Amino acid sequence: MSIAILFHIVAAVIWVGGMFFAYMALRPVAASQLEPPQRLALWVGVFGKFFPWVWVSILTLLVSGYTMALQMYGGVTQFPLYINLMQGIGIVMILIFGHIFFAGYKPMAQLVKAEAFADAAQKLNRIRQLVGLNLILGLAVVAIASSGRFGFSV
């Protein structure tokens, strides 16, 4: 169980921490110091390095989360509210990330390669909005995870 907890926490830190860094630190600096072609190329490179880690984190979170929950509660019908909240929000986050990856990043990378910077900038803006939403959801899951077992969940 302690191995599953370790992997679960590390995966969550990688995903949520990466979003926090990208949204709160990298994005404003890149916007203020780089022209659109360089900024878009930077984001394609950053996403290209970060998104594989997100996919690994998602897989790790699902395997470790269900392993722990099933061991602790015996079945999905026995999960307490805080586990169901984490599970539900986590699934929404995964779906949002899938949209970011397939409908945002992949087309944006092709647009940057084709030097269609105005269209690529629109994709980046949508990615920014969805990462902001996923960051809020991820921080909510962290709050639920850290307080849920102690009866402080919503």
N, C-alpha and C positions, 0 to 999 in steps of 0.2 A: 504493500500500500504506500509506503514512504517513497518508493521509486516513482510510482504513478503520480503522487503529489508533486514531487520534484519536477518531473517532465511537464506536468500540467502548468505549474507556475512559470517555469522557464518559457514555455511556448506562449503563454499569455503576456509575459513581459516583453518578449520579442515583438509580438504583433502590436499590442497596445502602445508599448514604449516607442516602437518605430513610427507609428502613426503620430504620436505626440511630438516626437522630434521633427518629423517631416512637416507637420502642420504648424507647429508653434515656433520652430527655429529656422529650418531650412527654407520654407516657403517665403517668409517675409524678406529674408536676406536675398534670396535669388530674385525676387520680384524687384527689389530696390537696386540691385547691382548689375543685373544682366539684361541685355536686350532680348526680345522675344526668341529669335533663333537660338541663341546660346542657352537661354532659360529652358526652352522646350527640349533641346538636346540633353541638357543636364537632367531633366525629369525622366526622359526616356532611359538614360543610363542608371539613375537612382532606382527607378521602378524595376528595371531589369535585374538589378542586384538584390533588391528588397523583396520583390514578389515571390521568388522561389522560397524564401524563408517563411513568408506568410503561408504558402501552400503546405510546407512541412509543419508549421505551427498548427494549422487547421487540422491536419491529420492527427497530430500528437494530442491536441485538445480533445478531439472526438474519442480517440482510443483511450486515453488516460481518464477522461471524464466519465465515460460510460463504464470503464473498468472499476473505478472507485465507487461510483453510484450504485452499480449492481452488487458489488461486494458489501457495501454498507447497508443497502436497503432491500436487496434480494430481487427486485423487479421494478420496472418503470411505474407500475401502479402504486408503488410504495414511496416514491420520491416525495420529499417534503416540498413545500412551496418554493423555497429558495433555490433548490436544484432545478425545479421546473422553470423558474424565471431565468436562471443562467442558461439552461438548455434552449429555451425559446428565443431569448435575445441572441444567443450564440448562433443559432440557425439563421436568424435574420441577418446577422453580421456576415456569415458565410455567403449568403445569397447576394448581399450588397457587394462583397468583395468579388464574387464571380462576375457581377455586372461591371464593376470597375475594371477587372482584368480583361474580359472578353469584349465589352462594348466601349471601353474607354482607352485603356492602355494599348491594346493591340492595334486598333485603328489609328490612335495618336502616333505610335511609332512609325507606321506606314506613311502617315501624313508628313511627319517630320522628315523622313527619308526622301519624300517627294518634294520637300520644301514648300508644302502647302501650310504655311505657318498660321494663317488666320483660322483655318479649320482645326488645326492641331490645338490652337489656343482655346477654342471652344470645348474640345474634348478635355483638355487639362482643367478648365474651369469646372466642368461637371465632375471630374475626378476629385477636385478639391472639395466640392460640396459633399460628395458621398463619403470621402475620407473624414470630413468633419462630423458627419452623422455617425459613421462607424466609431470614431473616437469617443463621442458622447456615449454611445451604447457600450463600448468597451469599458469605459470608466464606470458606468453603471454596473456592469457585471463584476468589476473589481470590488465595488462597494458591497454588492450583494454577497459575493463570495467571502469577503472578509468579515461580514457581520451576520450572515444568514444562520449559521449554526448556533449563534448566540441569541436567536430570537429577535433580531433587529431588522429583519427583512420586511419589505412592504407587503 
